[in-house]
Structure formats: structure tokens, C-alpha cells
Amino acid sequence: MLAREASRPGYAAACLRTNGGRATITKTKANKLGEVERVYRILRDWLITAKLPPGEFLSEADVAERCGTSRTPVREACTRLMQDKWLSRIRRKGFLVTPISVRDIVDMYQYRKVLECFAAEKVAQTATAQQIAELRGLLAPENNPDAELAAILRANGAFHRRLAELAGNERVVSQVNLTLAYVNRLDTLCTQTVPGWIGHTDILRAIAAHQPADARRAMEVHIDDSRDKMIRLFGA
């Protein structure tokens, strides 16, 4: 039966038209998904770097214009950002950059301690001289009085991410990366308002000395101090 259909006049052309249509649909869908991803990454970067500060209202039309796209990709990207807890929806109006509460800060830094105290302790047990030198190099900007804030923030994120990687637990790496996105925004907002920077000297010293308990404790103190600084800013 299939052979008879294939011999029918116009069958091949019909198949080409059908397959071509499917290819066009697939390509269109891929382009749409690519545009949503592009807008999502732009907005997420603006959120992390506090270019979209907490409490700011976003209209789909305004965001579409700023991103050079239509409203549909903006709506879908913002829906993803809602799932990530960056945005809240305002019915029939647009989206709101989710305000930061003291409860959010306490919860997030408590979670950081679970992840990063484990990482610090683990790395103190296993770190090689080369890895310790690498970690020290990552922190160079925070010891440079002429370093710009952006460089210090990048160094901070790179240090914490690399520490998680060296701990050798992929789930910890994934969760640390997710958490650091929110921390980066808090650090950006905080350093613009509250002077001073909480460094990593004690953490690195304990790791270099291969003292796991001291490394865990140093990380705990580092995270607690960072949390308290954020609470002073956002709890005022």
C-alpha cells in the first residue's frame, strides 16, 4: 500500500511540502526558545547586578523595548524568573522585582552555611599546594586597594564557586552557584551603602594549614558576618 502511495503523482511533492512545513515550524519554535533564553539571561544579569533593584516595577512593553524584542519572550522569560523567585506577578499590570526581606536573608545565609562550611572543611582535608595557590590568586583583588568593586565581587564569587568545585560534590556545586547569584545582588547593593568588605583571609589560612575544623569555623564566621551586614542594611 505504501508503495502504491509513493507512486501516486504528486506524492513526493506533497511530502516535501509537509516536511518543509514541519521544518519551518521547528525552526520557528527554536528561534522563539532562543529569544526567550536571551531575554531571560539579560534580565537575570540585570537582577544579579542590581540594575533592576528590589521593588522595581517592570512592564512587559518597557522591558520588551529595552531588550529589543516583543512582549511574548519577555512574558515567558519573566515567568521563568518568577519560578526562580526573582520576580512576582502583578495581575494585569506586569511584574515586580521581589523585595528583599530579613527572613529571606536569614534563610539564605543559613543554607549557605550548610553548603559552604562542608566545602571549606572538605577542601582543607584534600587541597594540594597548587589548589591553595589558585584560591589565593582568586582573592588577589580584595587585597588590592586600587581594585574596583566589580573586580572584588567577581573574585568573591569565583573563590566560593571554586571552593565548592574542589570539594568534589556536584550537588553542592549546583546549589552554591544558584545561591551565589542572590548573594552577588545583595553584595552589590550592600557595598554601595554599607562600607567595608568581609574578606576570606581566615578561611584561606585554615585551608592552607590543612585544618578542617578551623576552615569550617572560619567559613561559618564569614557567612554570619556577611548575614549580619545584610540585615543591618535591609532590616533598617
C-alpha positions in Angstrom: 0.0 0.0 0.0 2.8 2.4 0.9 4.5 1.6 -2.5 1.3 2.4 -4.3 1.0 5.7 -2.4 4.6 6.6 -3.3 4.0 6.0 -7.0 0.9 8.3 -6.9 1.6 11.5 -9.0 2.4 14.5 -6.7 3.1 12.3 -3.7 6.8 13.3 -3.5 6.0 17.0 -3.8 3.3 16.7 -1.1 5.9 15.1 1.2 8.3 17.9 0.6 5.7 20.5 1.3 4.7 18.7 4.5 8.3 18.1 5.7 9.2 21.7 4.8 6.3 22.9 6.8 7.4 20.9 9.8 11.0 22.2 9.4 9.7 25.7 9.3 7.6 25.2 12.5 10.6 23.6 14.2 12.9 26.4 13.2 10.3 29.0 14.4 9.9 27.3 17.7 13.7 27.1 18.1 14.1 30.8 17.3 11.4 31.6 19.9 13.0 29.5 22.6 16.3 31.1 21.8 14.8 34.6 22.1 13.2 33.7 25.5 16.6 32.4 26.7 18.3 35.6 25.5 15.8 37.8 27.3 16.0 35.6 30.4 19.8 35.9 30.6 19.7 39.7 30.1 17.1 40.2 32.9 18.8 37.8 35.2 22.1 39.6 34.8 20.3 42.9 35.5 18.8 41.4 38.6 22.1 39.9 39.9 24.0 43.2 39.3 21.1 45.2 40.9 20.4 47.2 37.7 16.9 46.1 38.4 16.7 46.8 42.2 14.3 45.1 44.6 10.8 46.7 44.5 11.1 48.0 40.9 8.0 47.6 38.7 8.5 46.1 35.2 6.0 46.4 32.4 6.2 44.0 29.6 6.2 46.8 27.0 9.0 48.7 28.7 11.2 45.5 29.1 10.5 44.5 25.5 11.7 47.9 24.3 14.8 47.7 26.4 15.7 44.2 25.3 14.8 44.9 21.6 12.2 42.2 21.4 8.4 41.6 21.5 6.3 41.2 24.6 5.9 37.4 24.3 9.5 36.4 25.0 9.5 39.0 27.9 6.4 37.4 29.4 7.9 33.9 29.2 11.3 35.0 30.5 9.7 36.8 33.4 7.6 33.7 34.2 10.8 31.7 34.5 12.3 34.4 36.7 9.2 34.1 38.9 9.9 30.4 39.3 13.4 31.4 40.4 11.9 33.8 43.0 13.4 36.9 41.4 10.1 38.4 40.3 6.4 38.5 41.4 3.5 39.0 39.1 1.2 42.0 39.4 -2.1 40.9 37.8 -2.9 42.7 34.5 0.0 45.2 35.1 3.3 43.4 34.9 6.0 42.2 37.3 7.7 43.3 40.4 11.3 42.7 41.4 10.7 40.7 44.6 11.6 42.9 47.6 14.3 41.5 50.0 13.1 40.6 53.5 15.1 39.9 56.6 13.6 36.4 56.6 14.9 35.8 53.1 18.4 36.8 54.2 18.4 34.7 57.3 17.1 31.6 55.4 19.6 32.0 52.5 22.7 32.5 54.7 21.7 29.6 56.9 21.5 27.5 53.7 24.9 28.9 52.6 26.4 27.6 55.9 25.2 24.1 55.2 26.8 24.1 51.8 29.9 26.1 52.2 31.1 25.0 55.6 31.0 21.5 54.2 33.1 22.7 51.2 35.7 24.5 53.3 36.1 21.6 55.6 36.5 19.1 52.7 39.0 21.2 50.8 41.1 21.7 53.9 41.4 17.9 54.0 42.3 17.5 50.4 43.8 20.7 48.9 47.1 20.5 47.1 49.7 23.2 47.1 48.6 24.1 43.6 45.0 24.4 44.5 45.8 26.6 47.5 47.8 28.9 45.3 44.9 29.0 42.9 42.5 30.1 45.7 45.0 32.7 46.9 45.2 34.1 43.4 41.5 34.3 43.0 41.4 36.5 46.1 44.1 38.9 44.9 41.6 41.8 44.0 40.3 42.0 47.6 43.8 42.7 48.8 44.4 45.4 46.2 43.4 48.9 47.5 43.0 50.1 43.9 40.7 47.2 42.8 37.2 48.2 41.6 34.1 46.9 43.3 33.1 44.9 40.3 36.5 43.1 40.4 36.2 42.3 44.1 32.7 40.9 43.6 33.9 38.7 40.8 36.7 37.5 42.9 34.4 36.7 45.8 32.1 34.7 43.6 35.0 32.9 41.9 36.5 31.9 45.3 33.3 30.5 46.7 32.5 28.6 43.4 36.0 27.2 43.1 35.9 26.1 46.8 32.6 24.2 46.1 34.2 22.6 42.9 37.3 21.5 44.9 35.1 19.8 47.5 34.1 17.3 44.7 30.3 17.2 45.2 28.3 18.1 42.1 25.1 18.8 44.1 26.9 21.2 46.3 28.4 23.0 43.3 25.0 23.3 41.7 23.4 24.8 44.8 26.3 27.1 45.6 26.1 28.5 42.1 22.4 29.1 42.5 22.8 30.7 45.9 25.7 32.9 44.8 23.5 34.6 42.2 21.4 36.0 45.0 24.4 36.8 47.2 26.0 38.8 44.4 23.0 41.0 44.2 23.0 41.5 48.0 26.7 42.2 48.0 26.3 44.8 45.2 23.5 46.6 47.0 25.3 46.4 50.4 28.7 47.6 49.3 27.0 50.6 47.7 25.6 51.6 51.1 27.5 49.9 53.9 31.3 50.5 53.9 33.8 47.7 54.4 34.4 44.3 52.9 34.4 41.0 54.7 37.4 39.1 53.4 38.4 35.5 53.3 41.9 35.5 55.0 41.0 33.2 57.9 39.3 30.7 55.6 42.3 30.5 53.3 44.7 30.3 56.2 42.9 27.3 57.7 42.7 25.6 54.3 46.4 26.2 53.7 47.2 24.7 57.1 45.0 21.7 56.4 42.9 22.4 59.5 39.4 21.2 58.5 37.6 22.2 61.8 39.2 25.7 61.6 38.2 26.1 58.0 34.6 25.2 58.8 34.6 27.6 61.7 36.2 30.4 59.6 33.6 29.9 56.9 30.8 30.0 59.4 32.1 33.3 60.9 32.5 34.7 57.4 28.9 33.9 56.4 27.5 35.0 59.8 29.3 38.4 59.5 28.0 38.8 55.9 24.5 38.0 57.0 24.6 40.5 59.8 25.8 43.2 57.5 22.9 42.5 55.1 20.4 42.6 58.0 21.7 46.0 59.1 21.0 47.3 55.6 17.7 45.6 54.7 16.3 45.5 58.2 16.5 49.2 58.7 
